Amino acid sequence: MESHFEAREGAEPHHQWCLVYDVESSRVVHLHQHLAVSSDAALATEQLAEAALAQVPSGLSRERLAVAHPDPGVELGPDMTYVIDPESGRVTARPDAQTFYETR
């Protein structure tokens, strides 16, 4: 599959993140990143959620999954532990994790 992206001169890449989690345990099952060539090419929230859910392993029950969209100030990356508040859907992150999965 070949892709071609052309950004406007001076356009900054636009990062979008979301986390797919089990609503019963609050355990994060997938961390999803979308990188657009600019904010003009960003996905709508629903599109980002659909793309994230499409990447979840097939053995997981989709009925138990939800998507959380972290606030812009939440630092995301590979060496973080993520916690989803089951009532608000709010994402918190903290560094120095051995894995980014945590059961609340």
Secondary structure, 3 states (H helix, E strand, C coil): CCCCCCCCCCCCCEEEEEEEEECCCCCEEEEEEEEECCHHHCCCHHHHHHHHHHCCCCCCCHHHEEEECCCCCCCCCCCEEEEECCCCCCEEEEECCCCCCCCC
